[in-house]
């Protein structure tokens, strides 16, 4: 019998080359062929206890307002309710008026492992903070369009923070099959968050940003669900994302998928934010986000920039870890 040699297609050759590049990157970090390691045998599932016959069904702790016939509040309704509560009592927690993600969160130990492997810290150095401020000013003064030009402009800022995992993610199977325009839209968001430039939306005050110098920059081990929740809090207070998720949600989803690819799906073993008590959820929200998202801004406050005195007061409150709301001028 004559043995016929199989010739790989062009796609298979490109895939093998891509896999080799990713494995080489993992080895350069001292991780061998990857972070996930050999698959552990699954533990046998315990048999479920059968409910004795004749027992009454237990009433669920969570009820669906839709099934009960309640009308779901829209964005403007939630914003108005939050504003009314904050005006009545500045210390009122409006945590459940914000859209709470139900996705599983990365385990704290695995998060620390990812950050330590890439030798990342959760704070910017003085030089990186200065570079991030320069990049933010450049974004505001320059018309960096499309996203490819924005990426080039950001990379050209001297001293800008750019961790190595960004290139690895871009070359991974998560994005390698996507059109370049799609890749650029995702990567410019992640690059800005990782650099400490922060991400905001039109209509948001300048100080309301995700991952700016007042918060921790985006790292490989970031709790994506918590960051998305912080974004939803800011949206409810300052203005909704009208880009169908392209402002930050899609990009953060790609990073979460990459975390799962590196360490396995069991990396997401923390309880979801939606299952936490209100007090616990409010406690773990970043202190820098709380003053920006507890009290919605009035139309008068949105209309014009704050005074230098206001900015100084806000900076002092953030430095002291204040949890109150910003008083209107």
Protein Blocks (a to p, Z undefined) as FASTA:
>chain_A
ZZddddddfklmmmmmmmmmmmmmmmmnonojbjnopadddddddddddddehiacdddf
bdcfklnopacddfklmmmmmmmmmmmpmkbccklmpccdfbdcddfklmmmmmmmnopa
fbdcfklmmmmmmmmmmmmmpccddfklmmmmmmmpghiacdfklmmmmmmmklmmpcfk
lmmmmmmmmmmmmnonopadehiafklcghiaklccddfklcfklmmmmmmmmmmmnopc
fkgopmmmmmmmmmmmmmmmmnojklmmcccfklpcfklmmmmpcfklmmmmmpccdfkl
mmpccdfklmmmmmmmmmnopabdcddZZ
